[in-house]
Amino acid sequence: MATVAGAMGEAPAARRRAGRSAGVVAFYLACVALAAAFLFPLVWAFVTSLKPAAEIVATPPSWLPRRLTLEHYRGLDEVGRGVARYVSNSVLTAAYTILGTLVLSTLAGYGFARFGFWGKNALFVLVLAPLMIPFQAIMIPLFLVLRELNLNNSLLGLAMVNITAQLPFGTFVMRNAFASVPREIEEAALLDGCGQIRLLFQLMLPLVIPGVVTIGLFAFFASWNELYAALIYLTDEDKYTLPLLLAAARANPGLFGGTNWGGLQASVAITMLPCLLLFVALQRYYVSGLSSGAVK
């Protein structure tokens, strides 16, 4: 009787283990399907950039190129001032944007998190208010400000526009990141004679690296992919950035109103490669920064 009862007791447990195993398998299959759906456009753009022009527009389309070619990448050098100039302009603008966003967001976030002053909460809401204002509403005021500063048609002026757009979110993330650090750590350092500047840069910053990386990545992505502001505030072709290369590479010189799919996909591949590499390299900091800094 005991043996029969034991066997009857083991059967539900085995069914539960089998059910859990099936659930885990279904979860991973769903993750693989979602990953494939998200990665397909990226892989397709890269594969298309390596196809000959005739094969790109062939019907039915081929999944893999029958012949690999770099003609579309070489053709980008004939667009405007050449792809190297556009890449260098984008890198310089992104560097300005990241540096300005990190410095200003870190200082503002630390001030809002650690210092008490009259009207702090109202000022913080005011800093976040631009998140609710569309860029089109401030486009003309920003243009007038840049004109007064003699920064129109300059990469530094474009970077200042990008910094203005990134500061509200960056301040929000850094304020919450600093607020999540226990005050006892700061108080112990102050008792040991540490000054505020040294406290911020030598003690607090290493503790909020995920938040710093998060706003740095957001600033890079925003600057690297910004088309609208670059189209408005830049008029000198020598200062054009990569998104403007995409717009220029799209035109088909052999067909009026047509699309140069090969050149377009080649420029897309060049544009997305740094974003993919940076995100993969800094993914753990990015996820940690969003979860601990922006949610807690």
C-alpha positions as CSV (number, residue, x, y, z in Angstrom):
1,M,0.0,0.0,0.0
2,A,2.8,2.4,0.9
3,T,4.5,1.6,-2.5
4,V,1.3,2.4,-4.4
5,A,0.7,5.6,-2.4
6,G,4.3,6.7,-3.1
7,A,3.9,6.0,-6.8
8,M,0.6,8.0,-6.9
9,G,2.4,10.9,-5.1
10,E,5.3,10.9,-7.6
11,A,3.0,11.1,-10.6
12,P,1.7,14.7,-10.0
13,A,5.2,15.8,-9.2
14,A,6.5,14.4,-12.5
15,R,3.7,16.1,-14.3
16,R,4.5,19.5,-12.6
17,R,8.2,19.1,-13.6
18,A,7.2,18.3,-17.2
19,G,4.9,21.3,-17.2
20,R,7.7,23.6,-16.0
21,S,10.1,22.2,-18.6
22,A,7.5,22.8,-21.3
23,G,7.0,26.3,-20.1
24,V,10.7,27.0,-20.1
25,V,11.0,25.6,-23.7
26,A,8.1,27.7,-24.9
27,F,9.6,30.8,-23.2
28,Y,12.9,30.4,-25.0
29,L,11.2,29.6,-28.3
30,A,9.2,32.9,-28.0
31,C,12.5,34.8,-27.2
32,V,14.2,33.3,-30.2
33,A,11.2,34.2,-32.4
34,L,11.2,37.8,-31.1
35,A,14.9,38.2,-31.5
36,A,14.7,36.9,-35.1
37,A,11.9,39.4,-35.8
38,F,13.9,42.3,-34.5
39,L,17.2,41.3,-36.1
40,F,15.7,40.5,-39.6
41,P,15.6,44.1,-40.8
42,L,19.2,44.7,-39.7
43,V,20.5,41.6,-41.4
44,W,18.4,42.3,-44.5
45,A,19.8,45.8,-44.8
46,F,23.4,44.5,-44.5
47,V,22.8,41.6,-47.0
48,T,21.1,44.0,-49.5
49,S,24.0,46.4,-49.4
50,L,26.2,43.5,-50.7
51,K,24.0,42.6,-53.6
52,P,24.5,44.0,-57.2
53,A,22.0,46.6,-58.2
54,A,20.1,44.3,-60.6
55,E,19.7,41.6,-58.0
56,I,18.3,44.0,-55.5
57,V,15.3,44.9,-57.7
58,A,14.9,41.4,-59.1
59,T,11.5,39.6,-58.7
60,P,11.3,37.3,-56.8
61,P,13.9,38.6,-54.4
62,S,16.8,36.5,-53.4
63,W,17.5,35.8,-49.7
64,L,21.3,35.6,-50.2
65,P,23.4,37.5,-52.7
66,R,24.5,35.4,-55.7
67,R,27.5,37.6,-56.0
68,L,29.1,39.8,-53.3
69,T,29.9,43.4,-54.3
70,L,31.1,46.5,-52.5
71,E,30.0,48.8,-55.3
72,H,27.4,50.5,-53.2
73,Y,29.9,51.3,-50.4
74,R,32.3,52.7,-53.0
75,G,29.5,54.7,-54.5
76,L,29.0,56.5,-51.2
77,D,32.3,58.3,-51.7
78,E,30.7,60.0,-54.8
79,V,27.8,61.4,-52.7
80,G,28.4,64.9,-51.6
81,R,31.8,65.3,-49.9
82,G,32.3,61.6,-49.4
83,V,31.3,59.2,-46.6
84,A,34.5,59.9,-44.5
85,R,33.6,63.5,-44.1
86,Y,30.0,62.7,-43.0
87,V,31.3,60.1,-40.5
88,S,33.8,62.5,-39.0
89,N,31.2,65.2,-38.6
90,S,28.8,62.7,-36.9
91,V,31.6,61.5,-34.6
92,L,32.5,65.1,-33.6
93,T,28.9,66.1,-33.0
94,A,28.3,63.0,-30.9
95,A,31.4,63.7,-28.9
96,Y,30.2,67.2,-28.1
97,T,26.7,66.0,-27.3
98,I,27.9,63.2,-25.0
99,L,30.4,65.4,-23.1
100,G,27.9,68.2,-22.6
101,T,25.1,65.9,-21.6
102,L,27.2,64.0,-19.1
103,V,28.7,67.0,-17.4
104,L,25.4,69.0,-17.1
105,S,23.2,66.0,-16.3
106,T,25.6,64.8,-13.6
107,L,25.9,68.1,-11.9
108,A,22.2,68.9,-12.1
109,G,21.2,65.4,-10.9
110,Y,23.6,65.5,-8.0
111,G,22.3,68.9,-7.0
112,F,18.7,67.8,-7.1
113,A,19.5,64.6,-5.2
114,R,21.7,65.8,-2.4
115,F,21.1,69.5,-1.8
116,G,18.0,71.1,-0.3
117,F,16.9,74.5,-1.4
118,W,13.7,76.5,-1.8
119,G,11.6,75.5,-4.8
120,K,13.6,72.4,-5.6
121,N,10.7,70.3,-6.6
122,A,9.1,73.0,-8.7
123,L,12.4,73.6,-10.5
124,F,12.8,69.9,-11.1
125,V,9.4,69.7,-12.7
126,L,10.3,72.7,-14.8
127,V,13.5,70.9,-15.9
128,L,11.4,67.9,-17.0
129,A,8.8,70.0,-18.8
130,P,10.7,70.0,-22.1
131,L,10.0,66.3,-22.4
132,M,6.4,67.2,-23.1
133,I,7.2,69.9,-25.7
134,P,7.7,68.7,-29.3
135,F,10.8,69.8,-31.1
136,Q,8.9,71.7,-33.8
137,A,7.6,74.1,-31.1
138,I,11.1,75.2,-30.1
139,M,12.8,74.9,-33.5
140,I,12.5,78.6,-34.3
141,P,13.6,79.9,-30.8
142,L,16.6,77.6,-30.9
143,F,17.5,78.9,-34.4
144,L,17.3,82.5,-33.1
145,V,19.5,81.7,-30.1
146,L,22.1,80.0,-32.2
147,R,22.1,83.0,-34.6
148,E,22.7,85.4,-31.7
149,L,25.6,83.2,-30.5
150,N,27.0,82.9,-34.1
151,L,26.7,79.1,-33.9
152,N,24.3,78.5,-36.8
153,N,25.7,76.2,-39.4
154,S,28.2,74.7,-37.0
155,L,28.7,71.2,-35.4
156,L,29.0,72.8,-32.0
157,G,25.6,74.6,-32.5
158,L,24.0,71.3,-33.6
159,A,25.5,69.6,-30.5
160,M,24.0,72.3,-28.3
161,V,20.6,71.6,-29.7
162,N,21.0,67.8,-29.1
163,I,22.2,68.6,-25.5
164,T,19.1,70.7,-24.9
165,A,16.9,67.8,-26.0
166,Q,18.8,65.3,-23.8
167,L,19.2,67.3,-20.6
168,P,15.7,66.6,-19.1
169,F,15.9,62.8,-19.4
170,G,19.6,62.8,-18.3
171,T,18.9,65.0,-15.2
172,F,16.0,62.7,-14.3
173,V,18.1,59.5,-14.5
174,M,21.1,61.0,-12.7
175,R,19.0,62.5,-9.9
176,N,17.4,59.1,-9.2
177,A,20.8,57.3,-9.6
178,F,22.4,59.6,-6.9
179,A,19.3,59.3,-4.7
180,S,19.7,55.5,-4.7
181,V,23.1,55.8,-3.1
182,P,22.9,55.5,0.8
183,R,23.6,58.8,2.5
184,E,25.7,57.1,5.1
185,I,28.5,56.6,2.5
186,E,28.5,60.3,1.8
187,E,28.3,61.3,5.5
188,A,31.3,59.0,6.3
189,A,33.4,60.6,3.5
190,L,32.5,64.1,4.7
191,L,33.5,63.2,8.3
192,D,36.8,62.1,7.0
193,G,37.4,65.5,5.5
194,C,36.4,64.9,1.9
195,G,35.3,68.0,0.0
196,Q,32.2,68.2,-2.1
197,I,34.0,68.2,-5.4
198,R,36.2,65.3,-4.5
199,L,33.2,63.5,-3.0
200,L,31.3,63.8,-6.3
201,F,34.1,62.8,-8.7
202,Q,36.0,60.2,-6.6
203,L,33.3,58.6,-4.5
204,M,29.8,59.2,-6.0
205,L,30.5,58.9,-9.7
206,P,31.9,55.4,-9.5
207,L,28.8,54.3,-7.7
208,V,26.4,55.6,-10.4
209,I,28.4,54.4,-13.5
210,P,25.3,52.6,-14.9
211,G,23.4,55.8,-14.9
212,V,26.3,57.7,-16.6
213,V,26.6,55.0,-19.3
214,T,22.8,55.1,-19.8
215,I,22.6,58.8,-20.5
216,G,25.8,58.6,-22.5
217,L,24.3,56.0,-24.8
218,F,21.0,57.9,-25.1
219,A,23.0,61.1,-26.0
220,F,25.0,59.2,-28.6
221,F,22.0,57.5,-30.2
222,A,20.1,60.8,-30.4
223,S,23.0,62.7,-31.9
224,W,24.1,59.9,-34.3
225,N,20.5,59.5,-35.7
226,E,19.3,63.1,-35.7
227,L,18.1,64.2,-39.1
228,Y,15.6,67.0,-38.5
229,A,17.9,69.3,-36.5
230,A,20.9,68.7,-38.9
231,L,18.7,69.4,-41.9
232,I,17.5,72.7,-40.4
233,Y,20.6,74.1,-38.7
234,L,23.3,73.0,-41.1
235,T,23.6,74.6,-44.6
236,D,27.2,74.0,-45.4
237,E,27.7,70.6,-47.1
238,D,31.1,70.2,-45.5
239,K,29.4,70.0,-42.1
240,Y,26.7,67.5,-43.0
241,T,26.3,64.4,-40.8
242,L,25.5,60.7,-41.6
243,P,21.7,61.0,-41.5
244,L,21.9,63.6,-44.3
245,L,24.1,61.1,-46.2
246,L,21.1,58.6,-46.0
247,A,18.8,61.3,-47.5
248,A,21.4,62.0,-50.3
249,A,22.2,58.4,-51.0
250,R,18.6,57.5,-51.5
251,A,18.3,59.4,-54.8
252,N,18.9,57.3,-57.9
253,P,21.0,59.3,-60.4
254,G,19.9,57.1,-63.3
255,L,16.1,57.3,-62.7
256,F,14.3,60.5,-61.8
257,G,12.2,60.0,-58.7
258,G,13.6,56.5,-58.2
259,T,15.4,55.1,-55.1
260,N,19.0,53.8,-55.0
261,W,18.3,50.9,-52.7
262,G,21.9,49.7,-52.7
263,G,23.3,53.0,-51.7
264,L,20.6,53.5,-49.2
265,Q,21.1,50.2,-47.5
266,A,24.9,50.6,-47.5
267,S,24.6,54.0,-45.7
268,V,22.1,52.3,-43.3
269,A,24.7,49.6,-42.5
270,I,27.4,52.1,-41.9
271,T,25.1,54.2,-39.6
272,M,23.8,51.3,-37.5
273,L,27.1,49.5,-37.0
274,P,28.5,51.8,-34.2
275,C,25.1,51.8,-32.5
276,L,25.0,48.0,-32.4
277,L,28.6,47.7,-31.2
278,L,28.2,50.2,-28.4
279,F,24.9,48.8,-27.2
280,V,26.2,45.2,-27.1
281,A,29.4,46.3,-25.3
282,L,27.6,48.4,-22.7
283,Q,24.3,46.5,-22.5
284,R,24.7,45.4,-18.8
285,Y,25.4,49.0,-17.7
286,Y,22.5,50.3,-19.8
287,V,20.0,47.8,-18.3
288,S,21.2,48.4,-14.8
289,G,21.1,52.1,-15.2
290,L,17.5,52.1,-16.3
291,S,16.3,49.7,-13.7
292,S,18.1,51.1,-10.7
293,G,18.3,54.8,-11.7
294,A,15.1,55.5,-13.5
295,V,12.7,53.1,-11.8
296,K,13.6,52.9,-8.1
